[in-house]
Amino acid sequence: MKKMLEKIRSDFDAVFEMDPAATSKLEVILTYSGFHAVLAYRFAHWLHNHHVPFFPRAISQLAKFLTGVEIHPAAKIGNRFFIDHGMGVVIGETTEIGDNVTLYQGVTLGGTGKEHKKRHPTLGDNVVVGAGAKILGSMTLGDNVKVGANAVVLTPVPSNSTVIGVPGRIVKIEGEKVRSSLDHIHLPDPIMERFQKMEKEIEELKTKLKEKESSEPS
């Protein structure tokens, strides 16, 4: 019980670190659905670990009805876990999440089959998952990974990486350490960069053609 309460305290502290809109403790306690969902999960997980039947899933489903966030009681979640806004977040049964992890609305940590073994993802420490992203299957995201909004991740991601797109593509790896931050939309887009490069090349060709036409005798 003491360990559970310590984790709840760390989750509460994470709200103020990650959300600049959090202005008071009372406001968070009464109005933050993401924190409510995590709080319900902590109690349900404690009951699940003590082999209490029925009630862990009942708490999970009640929290889903009230907050829009579904976290299976058997999922393993570390300290300082933060769900921002929360609506539509789904965390599967065999999911494992490290410390200092942030999920935004619409995130799914789901499975890809009906097997009873490990079928949901494992997230390391200091991971940020952008709005609408889907991480599916039994794979591991290393520490300090950023997943862009609406990405679909189906394969393992090494530490210190940034992933975007459908399917997810690693666009940054082993560079400067990726820190958890709210700025999860300003991520590199290799497709857009290629289009910009092609546009520049076309403009250069147009310029050369005009110069050639002007130099030719009429």
SVG drawing of the C-alpha trace seen along z (x, -y; Angstrom):
<svg xmlns="http://www.w3.org/2000/svg" viewBox="-19 -38 43 55">
<polyline fill="none" stroke="black" stroke-width="0.4" points="0.0,0.0 2.8,-2.4 4.5,-1.8 1.2,-2.5 0.7,-5.8 4.2,-6.9 3.5,-6.2 0.2,-8.2 2.2,-11.1 4.7,-10.9 1.9,-10.9 0.4,-14.0 3.7,-15.8 4.2,-14.9 1.0,-16.9 2.6,-20.1 5.8,-19.4 4.3,-18.5 1.2,-20.7 1.7,-24.5 -2.1,-24.8 -2.1,-23.1 -2.5,-26.0 -3.5,-24.4 -3.6,-21.1 -7.3,-21.3 -7.9,-21.9 -5.9,-18.8 -7.6,-16.6 -11.1,-17.7 -10.9,-18.3 -8.0,-16.3 -9.5,-13.2 -6.1,-11.9 -5.0,-12.0 -8.3,-10.4 -7.7,-7.5 -4.2,-6.9 -5.5,-7.1 -8.1,-4.5 -5.5,-2.3 -3.2,-2.4 -6.0,-1.0 -7.1,1.5 -3.5,2.7 -3.0,3.1 -6.1,5.2 -5.0,7.2 -1.6,7.9 -3.4,9.2 -5.5,11.6 -8.8,9.9 -11.3,11.1 -13.8,8.9 -13.2,5.6 -10.0,4.6 -11.8,4.9 -14.9,3.2 -12.8,0.2 -11.1,0.1 -14.4,0.0 -15.9,-2.6 -12.8,-4.8 -13.2,-4.3 -16.9,-5.4 -16.0,-8.5 -12.7,-9.6 -12.6,-8.0 -9.3,-6.3 -9.0,-2.5 -6.1,-1.0 -6.1,2.7 -5.4,3.5 -2.6,5.9 -0.6,3.3 2.7,2.4 3.3,-1.4 6.3,-3.2 6.5,-6.4 5.5,-9.9 3.0,-8.7 1.1,-11.5 -1.9,-11.4 -2.7,-14.8 -6.4,-15.4 -6.7,-11.6 -9.8,-10.9 -9.5,-7.8 -6.3,-6.4 -6.2,-2.6 -3.5,-0.6 -3.5,3.1 -3.1,6.0 0.6,6.9 1.8,3.3 4.9,2.2 5.7,-1.5 8.8,-2.9 9.2,-6.1 8.5,-9.7 6.3,-8.7 3.7,-11.1 0.8,-10.0 -1.5,-12.4 -5.1,-12.0 -6.1,-9.1 -3.0,-7.0 -3.3,-3.2 -0.8,-0.8 -2.5,2.3 -1.9,5.9 -2.0,7.5 -3.3,10.9 -5.2,13.1 -2.3,14.9 -2.1,15.0 1.6,14.2 3.2,10.8 1.3,9.0 1.5,5.3 4.4,2.9 7.0,2.0 8.0,-1.6 11.2,-2.7 11.8,-5.8 11.2,-9.4 9.0,-8.4 6.6,-10.9 3.8,-9.6 1.9,-12.2 -1.8,-12.5 -3.5,-9.8 -0.4,-7.6 -0.8,-3.8 1.9,-1.5 0.9,2.1 2.4,5.5 5.0,6.9 7.9,4.6 10.1,2.3 10.5,-1.5 13.8,-2.4 14.5,-5.3 14.0,-8.9 11.9,-8.0 9.5,-10.5 6.6,-9.3 4.9,-11.9 1.2,-12.6 -0.8,-9.9 2.2,-7.7 1.7,-4.0 4.6,-2.1 4.8,1.7 8.5,2.4 11.0,1.9 12.5,-1.6 16.0,-2.1 16.7,-4.6 17.1,-8.3 15.0,-8.1 12.2,-10.1 9.5,-8.2 6.9,-9.7 4.5,-8.5 2.4,-5.5 4.0,-3.1 6.4,-4.7 9.8,-5.7 12.8,-6.6 13.9,-10.1 16.4,-10.7 18.6,-8.3 21.5,-8.5 21.8,-12.3 21.3,-14.8 19.4,-13.2 15.7,-13.4 14.0,-14.9 10.4,-14.7 8.6,-17.8 5.3,-19.1 6.7,-20.2 5.9,-16.9 4.6,-18.4 7.8,-20.0 9.4,-16.8 11.4,-16.4 9.4,-15.2 11.6,-13.5 8.9,-13.5 8.3,-17.3 12.1,-17.8 12.3,-15.9 9.5,-17.9 11.2,-21.1 14.4,-19.9 12.6,-18.9 10.9,-22.3 14.3,-24.0 15.8,-21.9 12.8,-22.8 13.3,-26.5 17.0,-26.2 16.2,-24.4 13.6,-27.1 16.2,-29.8 18.8,-28.0 16.2,-27.6 15.3,-31.3 19.0,-32.3 19.6,-30.0 16.6,-31.3 17.6,-34.9 21.2,-34.2 20.0,-32.6 19.7,-35.0 16.2,-35.8"/>
</svg>
